[in-house]
Amino acid sequence: MNRASCKVISAILCLCLLLSHSFLSASATEISDVPASPILSAENISITEGTPYDLSTNEAATTVMALTEGTIIIRYVSSSSQSYQSLFSVSNSTADNPDRHFHVYITPTGTLGMELRNTDSVFKYTMSATNAVVAGEENIIAFSANSESGTYKLFANGALVSTLVKDEYVFFDDIMGLDKVSLGSTVREGNNYPFGGTIYDAKVYDSPLTDAELIDATTLPEIEPEPAPDPVEVSLVRENIAVTSGTVIDLTEDADAAGVFNMQEGTILIKYTSTSANSIQSLFSVANSTSGNQNRHFHVYVTPDGVLGYELRNTDDEFKYTGSRASSVRNSYLGEAATNTIAFRADSETKTYSLFANGQKLTTASTDDYKFISDITGLDKISIGGTLRSGSVSYPFGGSIDTLQVSTEVYSDEYLIEATGGTTYGSYIFSSEDGLNCNYYRIPALLTLKSGKVVAAADARFGGTHDSKSNIDTAFAYSMDNGQTWSNPILPFHFVDYADQKVTWPTVAGARDLQIQGSASFIDPVMIQDRESGRLFIFVDVMPAGVGSSNASVGNGYKTIDGEQYLKLRWHEDGTNTYNYSLRNGVVFDDTTNTATEYAVNTDFEVLKNGVPLTVKQYTVNITGSTLNEVQTDTDVAMNVFYKDSVFKVYPTSYLGMVYSDNEGQTWSSMQLLNTLKSDSEKLLITGPGVGIQIKNGAYAGRMVVPVYSVTLAGFGVIYSDDGGTNWTYSPADTFSTGATAEAQIVEMLDGSLKAFLRTSSSYVAERTSVDGGVTWSDEVAVSEISTTSYGTQLSVINYSGTIDGKPAIILSSPNSTSGRNTGKIQIGLINNTGNESTDKYEIDWAYSYTIDGSVGYSYSCLSEMPDGNIGLLYEKYDSWSRNQLHLINVLPFETYSISQLIGE
């Protein structure tokens, strides 16, 4: 290929791959016209973090501080990472009056809020809206206060995002001693809540504008995208190269490769298909190939088990930088070798190295002593398909390179996500970019409702991929189109004692084991719908502050008084750690005197005193080196008996929690606790995550059955309901333990009997049968067709609505490996009637087995038959047991398969 041809290809590639970006300048956007003139305004104010812009000397400041109602509109962009940033405030700045102020604030995680305060004892009104503004970008927000309706409202970027109504309406003139009006900070015995950035426009009005006016005023105008820049000079481009394993394509003498040896930064973009089983496969490399210099090279490589990595090396004594991400690339799809698009980026300005694959940014590593290709001594070879070291080929690749682009341009994240996104497999319902400010998700649940709506749930793990104890909530989303698109996730189970933060958890040994110690958490969702009423349930394990499975106390957390069980509570100052209080019908009783106290607990387990809600300070976390800091903030949240700073605390054991929705997940009930089902001698009674089952046939038709397990009393068991979920009964399978993690999923046979398939700690998957609706269960039988590790893994199994080979069938998903959580398989079992009775009536013929993605990591999963008849799969695409694969971002893909694909037709 001549140089002119390469230039044409370069231009075409860049034109195809470059994204168009729109940036709003200080003059590009103005607050829309509004019908009233402001009494105070300011424009184009650049604010240094910690230095407020004082408006107190403005001739209108006195009028502003005396307002009884009004409107504030602000257009801004923040460059700060401060946890709370005041955009506009009025305050009493004198000593001993720090809590007499009003401010509108934002956070770097996208919250817009307001605080109107004249010390807590007089009044304190707060409101906020999460995910209302976009960090680092231009936003227009507004706040209005209406004395006639007693209403306060927040608006952001063309939407009403929060409303607060108060019977006792107050405003600026009700705050004592106001003397400061400021932008960019609240002046209260010093500067608080510092903002840094630019306030392009700030307006204060002496009347409340209408919702329509404020939606219009806060709407960012459409900006025509700037034309794509001319294609940049690309150092090297190649297409459609077949590589035989053990040979390389030597590019050293190619004129287009001349500048590669001198690269100080840049991007490498490769689309490839590997047909090799070699353990490490170089896609592209530069090397010193002479004898004795085998450790002077750079290469980007892949492995058959899904690893994407790079090595930048000038002998170990000088520098050796490596990076990789497990389960990054696809090994196979539908029985064929999979095509992947990957990118590596080295950025000298930020001193970082980043990896991308198939539309996802995977990992970024930084270093103080930045190096790149130009820093490697004696480079003399540029090659595709292997690294030339000491005259021979190392790390041989076999397959095809569809596209190779090596550029001195440092492309943006957005560009590389788009450029690598042409080879995506499935989609991500829950991801680091889904709006919940959470980087990590585990424990999938997937369910198709009788209406055809498909719902999904998962742990939103804000503290890395660790189990409880940690900061974990339950995420939920839905699809109306067979899983093609999904709603923005919400959190039906949500503790707010710790802020929802997108923290990047360390993955290096030692620091990766850091675990949030003080937060309450929800973990391991399981969903089920009552077909008759349509009510949708989610069950989770509820862990009080600082409690996880390993340190939970034995007991159910309740005490019996006059034949009734009540949640027991401890006063926080009780040094004897006794539980002398109980919650009786919402009222906290002192059990030593059998009298009601002035405290109550509402249906959300929040604490009130004499009818007034109590608050605690919210915590945030940050990591410095190998130290985890849990920091109390100035943000007040409702006090909850599950929180560490509550005046009353629940017993530190595991609780079984339940919420329900009567509108398919649009709104949710308050949480109910089912711990009276748990024996006081049990340590854990927790869910077998995934889905429950409602029996369709036989004597127990209509019964809802949810899998659970107990460490102390029995391994596997169920809770069941015969009245649509109003009442639940716990049925342990036996009185001996089958392992500390007997996570199970259940299917129904033709006569209404049940088969459970469950994880054990005995190196096999177990099958058990119940002929009485889940009350009693047969002894376990090993399923020899499924390979597993000694510690096992959760699995998913569902009934198929049709027939396969003329027979009813079940579909099972699990890892199939004895060496780790990998090699995911979907297996189809045909149900045969043996002619026997009781628990031996049916046997499963595992007739078909489909491998998801070779030996790539595969952990927890959940199947559901979609409304169109395809099989949906939501699964963990990594080895969640491996310490080396902790805290991986975006590893919960959703995929669909037809039955014909699964049986190989």
N, C-alpha and C positions, 0 to 999 in steps of 0.2 A: 504494500500500500504506500503510495507516495505522500509527500508532505501536504500537497494541496488537498488530496482526498481527506486526510486526517483533519485539516482545518474545517472542511465542510461538515464532517461528522461532529467535530467539537461544537460548531455553531448550532447544529441541529439539536444535539444533546442538551446544551445549555438552555436553548429556547424552550425545549420540552420540559426541562426539570426546574428552571428557576420559578419561584413563586413571586407573585406580585404582593408587595407590602404597602400598607397605607399608614402613614404616621401623621398625627394631628399636631400642627404647630401652634404656638401661642396665639397666632392671629387667625388660624384656620377656622375656629369654632367660636361662636358667640352665643350667650344665653338668648334664647328666643325672645321676641318682643312680648311684653306683658302689659296689661292694661293700666297699671298704676305706676307712678313714679316712685323710685326708692327714696327713703329718707337718708340713707347712707350707702355709699358705694365705693369700691376700690378696684383697681385694675392692674394686671401684670405685676403682681407682687412676688418677688423671688425671696424665699424664706430659708435662711440657714437654720438647720436643726438646732433647737435650743434657744433661738433668738426670735421672740414673738414680734409681730408687726403691730405696734400700738396705735389704736384708733381713738384712744381716750381723749385726745386733745381736739378731735374733730368736733365741729360745732353741733353736729347732730348726736354726739355720744350721750349727752344727758337725756335727750328724747328717747334714744334707744334703751337706756337703762330703766326708763319709766314705762316701757311698753306694757300694756295689758293683754295684747294679742299681736300677731304679726306673722311675717314670712321671711325666711332667709333662703337665698339661692346662691350656690357657690359652684364655680367651675374650676377644677384644679387637676394637677397631676402630682403624685407623691413620689419622691425618690428615697424615702426613709423606710427603715425596717423596724422602727419603734412599734411596740405592741399596741399602743393607743396614741392617736394623733388628733389633737384638736384642730379643726378647721376654723371655727368661729366660737368665741366665748365672751360672756360677761361675767365678772367675778368681783368678789370682795377680797382684795389682795392683802388686807391687813393681818397682823399676827393674830393667831388663835381663831381665825375664821376660814380655815382651808376648805370647808364643806359648804360654802355659800357661793354657788356659781351655777351657770348654765353653759353647756357646750354641746356642739355637734361634732362628732368624732368619727374617725375611720380606723381600721386595722389593716395590717399587711395581708391578712387572710381574707379580705373582702367584706368585712362587717361594716355597716353604717349604723351609728347609734346616737342617742341623745341622753343627756343627764340634766335634770332640772332639780336643784337641791338647795335647801336652806337649813342644813344640818338634818341628820336622819330623824331627829325627834320632832321636827316641825313638818317638813315634807321632803320626800325624795322620790321623784318620778323618773323612771328610766325606760327606754325602749330601744330595740335594736333589730336589725335584719341581717342575717348571714348571707353571704354570696351576693350582696347587693351592688358592690362596686368592684372594679377590676384593678388589682394592684399594678402599679407602674404604668398605667395608661390614663388617658384623660377621662374624667367623669364629671357629670353635672348632678348635683344633689340639691335637695330642698327640704326645709322643715317649715311646717305651719302650725300655728296655735290659734284655735277659734274659741273665744270666750263664750259665745252663745251656745255652742254645742258641747263645750267642755272637752274638745277633741284635739289631740296632737297627732300629726302625720309626718312620715318620712317618705320622700320620693327619691328615686335614683334612676338616671338614664332612661327616662320615659315611662317609669312605672311607679305606682304607689306600693311601697314595700313594707310599711308597718303603720298600724293605727293604734292609738291608746286613748281610751275614754275614761275620764275621771269625774266623779260626782263633785269633788272638791277641787275645782279648777284654780290653778295659780299660774302666774307668769313672772316676767322679770321684776315688775314692781313689787312682788311679794318677797323677793330675796333681799335680805337686810344688808345695807351698807355697800351696795355695788359702787365700785370706783374705777373699774377697768373694762374696756372693750378691746378685744385683740383678735388678730388672725394668727394661726400657727402655733398657738399654745394657750393654756389656761393659767393665768397669773394668780397663784394662790400660795402665799408665803414662798414665792419663787416661781419658776416656770415649770409647769407640769404638762404631760401629754404632748411632747414636742413633735411638731410636724416639720418635715423638710421637703422642699419642692417649690412649685409655683402655683399661686392662686391667680388664675387669669382674670377672674371676675367674681366679685362678691357683692351682693345687694341685700339690703334689709328694708322691708316694707312694714308700715304700721297697721296693716290689715291682713287677714288671712285670704290668700288667693284661692280660687276654686281648684278642685282636683284636675279638671280639664286644663285649666291654665298652667298648672304646675307640671302635669304630664308633658304638655307641649314645651314648657320652658326648660325642662330637664332632658329633652330628647336630643341626643347627639345627631347632627345632620349627616346625611349621606355624603361621603367624600368619594369623589371619583378616584379610583386607584391610579397611582402613578404608573406610567408605562414601564414594562420590564426593562431593566438595564441591558445594554448591549452585552452579548456573550463575552465572558472573560477569556483570556488566553489560557487554554488548557494545555498542560505540559504533555499529556500522553492519553490517547484514546485508542482502544481496540474493541473489536466486536467479533462474536461468533467464532471463538477459538476452542477447538477440541483438544483436550489434554489427556494423553495416555499416562497412567500412573507410572512414576519412575522417570519420566522425561519432563523437561521444562521447555517453555517458550522463552528463548533468550532475546530480550529487547535491548541489550546493552548497546549495540551498534546502530540502533534506530535513531535517526536525527531528532525525532520528537521526544526521545528519552534523555536528551543531553542535559536538561536542567534538573533532572530528578535527584542526582547526587548532591546538589547544592540546596535542596529544599530545607528551609528553616521552619516552615509551617505549611499547612495545606490539608487537602481532603482527598481521600481515596474512596471511590464508589464502585461497587462490584455487584453485578447480577450473575449468579452462577447456579449450576446444578451438579451436585457431587454424586458419582456412582461408585465411589471408593469406600472401603472399610478401614483405611489406614487411620491410625489413632490420632495423628495430628496432620493437617493438610494445609500447606501454604497456598493461599490464593495469589498473593503478590508479595514480592520481597526485593530488597536491595541488600547486597552482601559483599564482604571481602572474602573472596573465594580461595585465597592463597593458603598454602599449608601453614598451620599454626595459628590461623586467624579465624577459626570456625565460630568464635563467639563475638564476631563483629558483624552485626546484621540487623535489619528491621524486617519484620513480616507481619501480615495479617493472616490469621488462620482460622479454620473451623475443625470440629471433630464430629464423628458419627453420632455422638450422643448429645448434639445440639449446642456445644460450646462455641462461642465466637470470642476470639482473643487477639492480642497483639504482643509482640516482644520487640523492644528497642534496646539494643545492647552493644556496648563497646568494650567487651570483657567485663566480668563481674567487678573487677577492681576499680574500673573507671565509672561506668554506670550500667545499670540493668533495670529498665522500667518495663513492667508487664501489667497487663490488665485483661480480664475476661469476664464473661457473664454466662452462667449455665443456662440451658434451655432457652437459648436466644434464637436459634435458627431451626427451621423445619428439616427433618431428616427424610420423611416420606409423607405422602398424601395419596389416599385412595390406592395404595399398593404400588405407587410409582415413586421414583426419586423426586424429591421436592425441589423447586426452584426458589431461591432466596435472593433478596437484595440487601446488601449490607453496606455500611459506611464507617470509615474511621476518620477522625478529625484531630489534628494537632494545632493548637492555638497558642502562638508565642506571647500574645498580649495577656491572656488570662492564665497562661502556663498550665493548660489542661489538655487531656487526651480523652476523647469521647467515642463511644460505640453506638451505632444505630442498626436496626434490622427490621425489615418488613413493617415499616410505618411506626416504629416505636424507638424512642430514645432509651437506651438501656443503662448506661453507666457513664460516669465522668470521674476521672482521677486528676488530681492536681499535684504539683511539685514546686518547691521553691527553686530548685536547680533544673530548669527546663532544658531539655535537649531534643534534637530531632535528627533527621537523616544526615544533614551536613556535619554533624558532630561525630559521626562514626568514621574511624580511621581506615583509609585504604580501600574504599569501596570500588569495586570493579565489575559488578554484575547486577543486572536488573532482570527479573524473571517472573513468569507466570507459572503456577503449578508446582512450585518447589523452591527451596532455598539452596543455593549453591554454596557449599562449605567444604573447604579443603579438597576441591576438585570433584566432589560427588554431590548427588541430590539428597537433601534432607527434607523431611516433612512432605512426602509426595502427595499431590492431589490428582485425582482422576475424575474426569467428567467434562463439562463444558463451561467456559466463561462467556456468557452472552454479551456482557458489556463490562469494560474496565475503563474507568476515568480517573486519572491522577491529575490533580490541579493544585496550583499554588494558592488558590482562593480558599479562605476559611469560610465555608458556607454556614449559614445560620441553622439553628435547630429546626425552624419551620421548614426551611428548604430541604433538609435531609430527611425529616419525617415524611414529607411529601415525595421526595425522590426515591425513598426506599419503600414507599407504600404500595407500589404496583404489585407486590407479591405478598398480600396479606392472606391470612388463613383465619377465618372466623372474625369475631369482633370482641370488644371489651365493654361489658355492661358496667363494671366497676373498675375504675382506673385512677391513676394519679391526676388526671385532668377532668374528672367527672363533676367537679364543683363542691365536693364534700371536704376538701382540704386534707385528704388522707392519701398517703403514698402506698399503703399496704392493705391487701385483702386476702382473706382465707375463708375456708369452710363454706362451699357453695350449696345453695338450695334452689331448686327449680321446679315449678309446678304449673301445669296447664289447668286453668279454671273451666268450669262448665260453660261459661259464656264464650270461650275461645281466647280470652285474655291470658297471656303467659306472664307469670310473676317470678322474680328472682330475689334471693336474699344472700347475704354474706356478712362475715365479720369485717367491719371497718376498723383496722388495727392501726391506731395512731402512733403506737410505740414500737414500730417494727413488727416483724411477723411472730413475735413471742405470744404464747398463750397467756391467760391471766396468771398472775397479777399483771395488769397493764391497763392502758387506756383503750378500751375496745367498746364499740357500739355496733348496732345491727343496721346494715344498709339494705334498702329495698328499692326495686325498680320494676317496671312492667313494659310489656310490648303488646301492641294491638295488631301486629302484622307478621305473625309467625317468627318473631325474633329478628326481623330485618332491622328494625330500629327500636330503641329503648328510651324510656323516660329518664329525666334526670333523677338520680337516686335521692331518697330521703332517709331519715333515721327514725324508724318507729320505736326502737329502744335507744335512748340517748341520755346518758349521764353528762352533766355539764360541769362537774367539779374540776375537770381539767379541760382546757381549751382544745378545740379541734384544730390541730396544727399539722401542716405538711412538713414534718421533720424528716431529714435524711438520716436514717439510722446507720451507724458504722458497721462495716462488714469485716473488719480486721479482727484477728483473734484477740480475745480479752475485751475490747470495747464492744464487740458485737453482742456480748452477753449482758450488757447494760439493760436493765428492765425497770420500768416505771413502778415505783413502790407504793404510791399513795392513792391511786385512782380506783374508783369502783368500775366495774366492767360488766358487759354482756358478751356471751360467747356461745358459739355452736347453734345456729338457728335450725329449726325444723318447721316445715309448713304443712298445713292440711286444710282442706275446705269441706264443709258440710254441704253435700249436694242438695239437700232439701231446702235449707234456708239460704244458702249461698255464703254463709259467714266464713270468712277466711281467718285462720289462726296462725300465729307464729309463737313457738315456744323457744326459750333460750335458757341457758344457765346464767344466773345472776350472782355476781360476786361482789361482796362489800369491799370497801377501800382496803387495798393491800392484801386481798385474799385471792388465792388461786387453788387449783386442785391439790397442789403439793402441800399447802399449809392450811387448808380448811379444817375446821374443828369438827369433831364428831357431834352430831345432834341435828335436829331439824329447825332450831331457832324459835320454837314455840314452847309455851308452858300451858298446862291444863289448870283451869280455875273453874270450879263448879261444873265440871264435866265439859267445858268448852275450851278449845285451844286458841290462844292469843299470841301474837307476835311479841317476843320478849325484847326488852330494851334495857340499855345500861346508860346511866347518867355519866357524861364524859369525865367528870371530876371524881368518879368513884374509883379510888385506888385499889380497892379490893377486887375489882373486875367481876362484880356480881351483877346480876340482871334483876334488879328489884322493881322494875317497871314493866307494864304490858300495855299493848295497844288494843283497846276494847271499843269496837264500833267507831273508830276514828279519834277516840279520846285517850290520852296517855294517863294511866292509873299508877299511883304509888301502891305497890302490892304489899308493902309493909304495914300500911294503914287501910288498904282497900278503899282508897278515896281518889276521886278524879283530881288531876292537877290542872293548872292553867294552860297546859300544852295540848295540842292536837296534831294529828298527822292526816293530811288529805289523801285523796285517791292516787296521787302521784308520789306518795311517801315523803312529801315536803312538810316541814315542821312549822307550826304556827303557835304563837303565844298570845293568849287572850284574843284570838281571832286575827292577829296581825302576822303575816308571813315573815319568817326570819330568813336571813341571808348569811352566806359565807363568802369569803373571797375565793375567786377562781384561781387555779394554778396554770402556769405554763411550764414547758420543759425546754432546756437547751443542753447541748453536749459540747463540752470543752475538752478536747483531747480524748481521754478515756474516763472523763468524769461526767456523770449525768446530774444536772441541776434541776430541781423541781421548785419553782419560784412562785410565791404567792403574789398576785397582782392586785390592782385596785378595783377590779371588776367584781361586782356583787352578783351572785347567783342564788337561786332559791336553796335554802338548806334542806338536805335530804338525809334520812336516817341511814342511808348506805354510804354517806360521805365521811371522810376522816375528821372533819372539823365540825360535825353536827353535835349539838348538845346532847342528843340521844342517839345511841348507836345500836344497830342490830347485832345479833350474835354472829361471830365471824365464821360462818359455814357457807356452803353453796345453797342457793335457792333456785327453785324451778319457777320461771316466770312465763306469763302468757299475756299476749294482747290479741285483740280480734278487730276485724274490720267488716262492716256490713255494706261497704261500697267498693269492694275489691281493691282495697289498699289506698284509696284516696285520703281517708282519715282513719285514725286508730283509737281504740279504747285506752283507758289507763291500764297500767299493768296490774295483773292479779298474780298473787303468789300461790303455788300449789304445794307448799312444803308440809302441810298437814298430812300429805300422802307419804311423806318420808318418815321412816322410823327414827326415833331419837337415838338409836344405836348406830345409825348409818353416817358415814362421813360425806359421801357424795351420792346424790340421785340426780343424774344429769342426762341430757339428750343424746340419742344416737343421731347425729345431725343429718339433714337431708329432707325427707318428706315422710309423713305418716300415710296411712291408708284407710279408706272407708270401705267396709265389706259390702259387696254388691249382692251376693247370693247366699242362700241357706238360712239357717235359723237365726243368724246374727247379722243379717242384712241391715245396713244403716249404722252399725257400730263403727266409731272412729277409733283407730288404734295408732298410738304414737310410740315409737321405740325409745327406751331409756336404758340406762345401766347404772349399777351401783357397785362401788368398790368393796363395801363391807358386807352387805347382806347377800347380794347375788350379782353375777356378772350381767347377764342380759335380763331385761324385763320390758314391760309395756305399761303405759297408762291408757285407759280406754273410757269412752263415753257413749252411753246409749240415749242421751237426751239432747243431742245437737251441741254438746260442749258446755252445757251448764254445770254438770257434775262429772268428776273424773275419779276413776278407781285405779290403784296401782296393783299390778300383778307381777311379782318377781317370778322368773322362770324356774328357779330352784333356790336352795339355801347354801350353795357353794359358789365360790368365785370362779368364773371362766377366764379371768384376766382382768387387768385394771382398765382396759379400754374395749369393752364388748360392744362397740358401735354396730348397730344393726339397721337393715332396711328390710321391708316386708312386702311380699306379693301374695296374691290370692289365687287359689286353685278353683277349678270349675264348680265345686260344690260349696264354696265359701270357706273351706279350710285355708289356713295360712302357712306360708313358709317364710322363715326369717333366714337371711344370710348375714353373717356377722364376723367382725374382726375378733381374733383371739390373740393371745400372746403365746400360742403353742405351735407356731409355724404353719398354720393352715387357716383357711376360711371355713367356718362352720355353717352347717345347715340344720335348722330345727323346725319342727312342724307343730301346729296347734289345730285341734279339731273342735275346740270350744270357744272360738272367738278371741283367742289370745290369753285366756285365763291360765291354762297349763300348756306346757311345751314338752316335746319329746327330747330325749337325749341328743346331744349334738353329733353330727356326722361330718367328717372332713370332706370338703369338695376337692377331689384330687385334680380336677382340671385347672385349678387356679393355683399358681405359685405365689408364695408370699414370704416375707421376712419373718423372723422370730417375733418381732414386735407388731407386725401386721399393719394394715391401713384400712381406713373406712372405705366402704364400697357403696355403689348404688345399684338398685335393681328395681325394675318396673314391669308391670304387665303390658303386653302389646295388645291393642284392641282387635287386630285382625288375626289371620292365621298365616303360618309359614310352612310350606310343604304340606298344607292341609291340616296342620295341627296348631292348637293354641300355643303361645310362646311367651317367654319372659326374656328380658334384655338386661344384662349385667355389665357394669363398668367397674374396673379396678386396675391397679398395677398388676403386672404379672412377672414378678422377678423375685429371686431370693437374695439379691445383693443390694437392694435399695428400692426406694419408691420411684420406679421408672417402668418403661415398657408398658404403657397403658393399652388396655384391650377392651373392646366391647364384644361380649360373648352372647350368643343367642341360644337359649335353651328351649327345646321343644318339650311340651308337657305330655307325658304318656300315662294312661290309666293302667295300673298294674293288675287290676282285678282283685287286689287285696282290699282290706278295709282299714279304717282308722288312719294312723299316721303313715302307713305304708301304701296308701291308695294311689299316690302319684309319684312318679320319678321324673327327673329332668335329664333329657338327652342334650348335652352341649354340642350341638351340631355345627355351629359356625363360630368363628373367631376372627375378629378384625383388629389389626394393630393400628393404633392411633398415629403414632409417630416414632416408629423404630424403638430404640432404647432410650429416648429422651425422657427427662424427668416427668413423673405423673403421680399425683398424690390423691387428695380427696376429690370426689366428683359427684355430680348429680345429673340424672337422666330425666327427660320428660318427653312423652309423645306430643308433638306439636299439633295444632289444629289441622294442618295440611297433611298429616300423616308421617312427616319426617320425624326423626329422633333428635331432639335437642340435647346437647351435652355442655354443661358448665363445669370446668375442672381446673385443678391446680397444675399448671404446666411447669413443674420443677419438683425436686426431691425435698419435701418439707421436713424430712427427718435429718437431712445432712446439715451439719454445723457450717459447712462451707457454702451453703446456699441459703443462709438466713438473709432476710431483709431484701428480697428481690422485688422490684417494682414491676407492676403490670404482668402478672403471671396467672390471671384468671380468665382465660378466653372462653367464649361461647361459640360452639360450632353446631352445625346440623348435618345429618346424614340420612339418605334414603335407605329403606330396607334393602333395596337391590344393591346399593353400594356396600352395605354391611355383610351381605351374604356372597358378595363377589360376582354378581351378575353383570 
